[in-house]
Amino acid sequence: MLKQDQFVTPLLAWYDKNKREMVWRDRENAYYTWISEIMLQQTRIEAAKDYFVRFTEELPDIRSLANVPQERLLKLWEGLGYYNRAKNLQKTAKILVEQYGAELPADYEKLLALPGIGPYTAGAIASIAYGIKVPAVDGNVLRVMMRYQASLEDISKISVRRRVEGELTDVMPERPGDFNQAMMEIGACVCIPNGAPHCEKCPLQQICLAYADGTQLQYPNKAKAKERTVEEKTILIIRDAELAALHKRPAKGLLAGMYEFPSMKGYHTAEEVKEYLAENGLQVLRIQPLEDAKHIFSHREWHMKGYLI
């Protein structure tokens, strides 16, 4: 059981003294909170900062996000990856314009019903922007809690996340946004995911069960992910003077609607590539093999050979 004086008070004191400066922090701007949290779902804070500034300078509010051409939106997102995040941002922005006067609702359940917003993001927006007493439990928070409680529960289970959400709700202080950010911050900077945690800097050290047992690295426990599917591809960099051929991917599925170099399934020889291009009306003047490459997605890997043509 968590206690205000032992858990919440020292955590908030630590946060007030040690929180990092971020361009979206302490603005009381729900739009900024929303955009930053979506960017940070798959991106490190340092990498996200410049993207956030560029994005919000060009799209400073919900109406501008709702109305921007999708091609431009994806260009602003270029390099952040997981492009469905950007598409869901625009879907939500259009709903907000139509139903909420171009404002994010100050209601956890209504936030949760919007595209691309799950329990963590809804909790972050509600607590940080609107001061609503709801938790925001991400991987950092789960790691802190599992070590604090020396719990080997599987953090990939929804039941575990809900238990943690319930416990944090019970001790939520009058500063819910700061409390949630303190939990995230201590997980990112002190109770770190890779390598030994910096327990000497932790305000919860004296009441942490994993620290008491010296078993910090045993936590958290997470079910092993399924092995990724490997796809073999031959990538074709087709040049004609200063021009290069591009192909637009289908509107649904992986990297939906994105542009890429043409490709062939499987590995192919230079002669097979020439035959394929001849069938498509292209005459090859020169063909040169490129270095092999690999790209890893969350559930699949592309193993690629390539030719400059």
C-alpha positions as CSV (number, residue, x, y, z in Angstrom):
1,M,0.0,0.0,0.0
2,L,1.4,3.4,-1.0
3,K,1.5,6.2,1.5
4,Q,1.3,10.0,0.9
5,D,4.1,10.9,3.3
6,Q,6.5,8.1,2.4
7,F,5.9,7.9,-1.4
8,V,4.2,11.0,-2.9
9,T,5.8,13.8,-0.8
10,P,9.5,12.8,-1.4
11,L,8.8,12.1,-5.0
12,L,7.3,15.5,-5.7
13,A,10.1,17.2,-3.7
14,W,12.6,15.3,-5.9
15,Y,10.8,16.3,-9.1
16,D,10.7,20.0,-8.1
17,K,14.4,20.0,-7.7
18,N,15.5,17.7,-10.6
19,K,13.0,17.9,-13.4
20,R,14.4,18.4,-16.9
21,E,13.6,21.4,-19.0
22,M,11.4,20.6,-22.0
23,V,9.9,22.9,-24.5
24,W,6.4,21.5,-23.9
25,R,6.6,21.4,-20.1
26,D,4.9,23.8,-17.7
27,R,2.9,25.5,-20.5
28,E,-0.6,24.4,-19.3
29,N,-1.4,23.8,-23.0
30,A,-3.4,20.6,-23.7
31,Y,-2.4,20.7,-27.4
32,Y,1.3,20.8,-26.5
33,T,0.8,18.0,-24.0
34,W,-1.0,15.9,-26.5
35,I,1.5,16.4,-29.4
36,S,4.5,15.8,-27.1
37,E,3.1,12.6,-25.6
38,I,2.3,11.1,-29.0
39,M,5.8,12.0,-30.2
40,L,7.4,10.4,-27.1
41,Q,5.6,7.1,-27.6
42,Q,8.3,5.7,-29.8
43,T,11.0,8.5,-29.7
44,R,13.6,9.6,-27.2
45,I,13.1,13.0,-25.5
46,E,16.2,14.5,-27.0
47,A,15.3,13.5,-30.5
48,A,11.7,14.7,-30.1
49,K,12.5,18.3,-29.0
50,D,13.4,19.6,-32.4
51,Y,10.5,17.8,-34.1
52,F,8.1,19.3,-31.5
53,V,9.3,22.8,-32.2
54,R,9.1,22.5,-36.0
55,F,5.7,20.8,-35.7
56,T,4.1,23.3,-33.4
57,E,5.5,26.3,-35.2
58,E,3.8,25.3,-38.4
59,L,0.8,23.7,-36.8
60,P,0.3,25.8,-33.6
61,D,-3.2,24.6,-32.8
62,I,-5.9,21.9,-33.4
63,R,-7.5,23.7,-36.3
64,S,-4.2,24.0,-38.3
65,L,-3.5,20.3,-37.6
66,A,-7.0,19.3,-38.8
67,N,-6.6,21.3,-42.1
68,V,-3.0,20.6,-43.1
69,P,-2.6,18.4,-46.2
70,Q,-1.7,14.9,-45.2
71,E,1.5,15.0,-47.4
72,R,2.7,18.0,-45.5
73,L,1.8,16.4,-42.2
74,L,3.8,13.3,-43.0
75,K,6.7,15.5,-44.1
76,L,6.7,17.2,-40.7
77,W,6.7,13.8,-39.1
78,E,9.4,12.4,-41.3
79,G,12.1,10.7,-39.3
80,L,9.9,10.0,-36.2
81,G,8.6,6.8,-37.7
82,Y,5.4,5.0,-36.8
83,Y,3.5,7.3,-39.1
84,N,0.0,6.1,-38.0
85,R,0.7,8.3,-35.0
86,A,0.6,11.4,-37.2
87,K,-2.5,10.2,-39.1
88,N,-4.3,9.6,-35.9
89,L,-3.4,13.0,-34.7
90,Q,-5.1,14.5,-37.7
91,K,-8.1,12.2,-37.3
92,T,-8.5,13.3,-33.7
93,A,-8.0,17.0,-34.7
94,K,-10.9,16.8,-37.1
95,I,-13.1,15.2,-34.5
96,L,-12.1,17.9,-32.0
97,V,-13.0,20.7,-34.5
98,E,-16.4,19.1,-35.3
99,Q,-17.4,18.0,-31.8
100,Y,-15.4,20.0,-29.2
101,G,-14.9,23.4,-30.6
102,A,-11.2,22.6,-31.5
103,E,-10.3,21.9,-27.9
104,L,-9.2,18.7,-26.2
105,P,-12.0,17.7,-23.7
106,A,-11.2,18.0,-20.0
107,D,-12.6,14.6,-19.5
108,Y,-10.5,11.3,-19.2
109,E,-13.2,9.1,-20.7
110,K,-13.8,11.4,-23.7
111,L,-10.0,11.7,-24.3
112,L,-9.8,7.9,-24.2
113,A,-12.4,7.6,-26.9
114,L,-10.3,9.6,-29.4
115,P,-8.1,7.9,-32.1
116,G,-4.6,7.2,-31.1
117,I,-5.2,8.0,-27.4
118,G,-4.8,5.2,-24.9
119,P,-5.0,5.1,-21.1
120,Y,-1.5,6.5,-20.6
121,T,-1.9,9.4,-23.0
122,A,-5.4,10.2,-21.8
123,G,-4.1,10.2,-18.2
124,A,-1.2,12.4,-19.2
125,I,-3.3,15.0,-20.9
126,A,-6.1,15.0,-18.2
127,S,-3.6,15.3,-15.3
128,I,-1.0,17.6,-16.8
129,A,-3.2,20.0,-18.8
130,Y,-6.4,19.9,-16.7
131,G,-5.3,18.9,-13.2
132,I,-7.6,15.9,-13.2
133,K,-6.7,13.2,-10.6
134,V,-6.0,10.3,-12.9
135,P,-2.7,8.3,-13.3
136,A,-0.6,8.0,-16.4
137,V,1.1,4.6,-16.4
138,D,3.7,3.9,-19.0
139,G,6.7,1.5,-19.1
140,N,8.8,3.8,-16.9
141,V,6.1,4.0,-14.2
142,L,5.6,0.2,-14.3
143,R,9.3,-0.4,-13.9
144,V,9.5,1.9,-10.9
145,M,6.5,0.3,-9.2
146,M,7.7,-3.3,-9.9
147,R,11.1,-2.5,-8.3
148,Y,9.5,-0.6,-5.4
149,Q,7.2,-3.5,-4.7
150,A,9.7,-6.3,-5.7
151,S,6.9,-7.7,-7.8
152,L,7.5,-10.3,-10.6
153,E,4.1,-9.8,-12.1
154,D,4.1,-9.7,-15.9
155,I,3.9,-6.0,-16.8
156,S,2.6,-6.8,-20.3
157,K,-0.7,-7.9,-18.6
158,I,-3.5,-5.3,-18.6
159,S,-4.5,-6.5,-15.1
160,V,-1.1,-5.5,-13.7
161,R,-1.3,-2.0,-15.3
162,R,-4.8,-1.6,-13.9
163,R,-3.7,-2.6,-10.4
164,V,-0.9,0.0,-10.5
165,E,-3.3,2.6,-11.9
166,G,-5.6,1.9,-8.9
167,E,-2.9,2.2,-6.3
168,L,-1.6,5.5,-7.8
169,T,-5.2,6.9,-8.0
170,D,-5.6,6.2,-4.3
171,V,-2.6,8.5,-3.4
172,M,-3.0,11.1,-6.2
173,P,-2.1,14.5,-4.7
174,E,-3.4,17.9,-5.5
175,R,-0.7,18.2,-8.2
176,P,-1.6,15.2,-10.3
177,G,0.2,16.4,-13.4
178,D,3.4,16.9,-11.5
179,F,3.1,13.6,-9.7
180,N,2.6,11.7,-13.0
181,Q,5.5,13.5,-14.5
182,A,7.6,12.7,-11.5
183,M,6.9,9.0,-11.8
184,M,7.9,9.1,-15.5
185,E,10.9,11.2,-14.8
186,I,12.3,9.0,-12.1
187,G,11.8,6.0,-14.4
188,A,13.6,7.7,-17.2
189,C,16.5,9.2,-15.3
190,V,17.0,7.2,-12.0
191,C,15.2,3.8,-12.2
192,I,16.5,3.3,-15.7
193,P,15.6,0.4,-18.0
194,N,19.0,-0.6,-19.2
195,G,21.8,-1.1,-16.8
196,A,21.9,-0.6,-13.0
197,P,19.5,2.0,-11.6
198,H,21.0,5.1,-9.9
199,C,19.5,4.2,-6.5
200,E,21.8,6.6,-4.7
201,K,19.8,9.4,-6.3
202,C,16.4,8.0,-5.7
203,P,14.0,9.6,-3.1
204,L,12.3,6.2,-2.7
205,Q,15.5,4.3,-1.9
206,Q,14.8,3.6,1.8
207,I,11.4,2.1,1.1
208,C,12.2,0.2,-2.1
209,L,12.0,-3.5,-1.6
210,A,14.2,-4.4,-4.6
211,Y,16.9,-2.1,-3.3
212,A,16.6,-3.6,0.2
213,D,17.2,-7.1,-1.4
214,G,19.7,-6.0,-4.0
215,T,17.5,-7.5,-6.7
216,Q,16.8,-4.3,-8.8
217,L,17.9,-5.9,-12.1
218,Q,15.3,-8.8,-11.7
219,Y,12.5,-6.3,-12.3
220,P,10.4,-5.7,-14.2
221,N,9.2,-9.1,-15.5
222,K,7.8,-9.1,-19.0
223,A,6.6,-12.0,-21.2
224,K,9.0,-12.7,-24.1
225,A,7.9,-11.0,-27.3
226,K,7.2,-13.2,-30.3
227,E,10.0,-13.5,-32.8
228,R,9.8,-11.1,-35.7
229,T,8.9,-12.3,-39.2
230,V,11.8,-11.9,-41.7
231,E,11.0,-10.7,-45.2
232,E,13.6,-10.8,-47.9
233,K,13.4,-8.0,-50.5
234,T,15.4,-6.7,-53.4
235,I,15.4,-2.9,-53.5
236,L,15.7,-1.1,-56.9
237,I,17.3,2.4,-57.0
238,I,16.3,3.3,-60.5
239,R,17.9,6.5,-61.8
240,D,17.4,8.4,-65.1
241,A,19.8,11.3,-65.2
242,E,18.8,13.4,-62.1
243,L,15.5,11.6,-61.5
244,A,14.8,8.6,-59.3
245,A,11.8,6.3,-59.4
246,L,9.5,6.2,-56.3
247,H,6.6,4.0,-55.5
248,K,3.7,4.9,-53.2
249,R,2.7,2.1,-50.7
250,P,-1.0,1.1,-50.4
251,A,-3.3,3.2,-48.3
252,K,-3.6,0.5,-45.6
253,G,-1.0,-1.7,-43.8
254,L,2.6,-1.2,-42.9
255,L,3.9,2.3,-43.8
256,A,0.6,3.1,-45.4
257,G,0.7,5.8,-48.1
258,M,4.4,6.3,-47.7
259,Y,6.8,6.6,-50.7
260,E,9.6,4.1,-51.1
261,F,12.0,2.8,-53.8
262,P,10.5,0.1,-56.0
263,S,11.2,-3.5,-54.8
264,M,10.8,-7.1,-55.6
265,K,9.9,-9.9,-53.1
266,G,12.8,-12.2,-52.3
267,Y,16.4,-12.0,-53.4
268,H,17.1,-11.6,-57.1
269,T,20.2,-11.6,-59.4
270,A,21.1,-8.7,-61.6
271,E,19.8,-10.6,-64.7
272,E,16.5,-11.3,-63.0
273,V,16.2,-7.6,-62.2
274,K,16.9,-6.6,-65.8
275,E,14.2,-9.0,-67.0
276,Y,11.7,-7.6,-64.5
277,L,12.4,-4.1,-65.6
278,A,12.3,-5.0,-69.3
279,E,8.8,-6.5,-68.7
280,N,7.8,-3.1,-67.3
281,G,9.2,-1.1,-70.3
282,L,12.5,0.0,-68.8
283,Q,15.8,-0.4,-70.6
284,V,18.8,-0.9,-68.2
285,L,22.0,0.9,-69.2
286,R,24.0,-0.1,-66.1
287,I,23.3,-2.1,-63.0
288,Q,25.4,-2.2,-59.9
289,P,24.9,-4.2,-56.6
290,L,24.6,-2.2,-53.4
291,E,25.5,-3.2,-49.8
292,D,23.1,-5.5,-48.0
293,A,20.9,-3.8,-45.4
294,K,18.4,-4.6,-42.7
295,H,15.5,-2.7,-41.2
296,I,13.8,-3.8,-38.0
297,F,10.1,-3.0,-37.2
298,S,8.4,-4.1,-34.0
299,H,7.0,-7.3,-35.5
300,R,9.0,-7.9,-38.7
301,E,12.4,-7.4,-40.2
302,W,13.3,-6.5,-43.8
303,H,16.5,-8.1,-45.0
304,M,17.4,-6.3,-48.2
305,K,19.7,-6.6,-51.2
306,G,19.8,-3.7,-53.6
307,Y,20.8,-2.5,-57.0
308,L,21.6,0.9,-58.4
309,I,20.2,0.9,-61.9
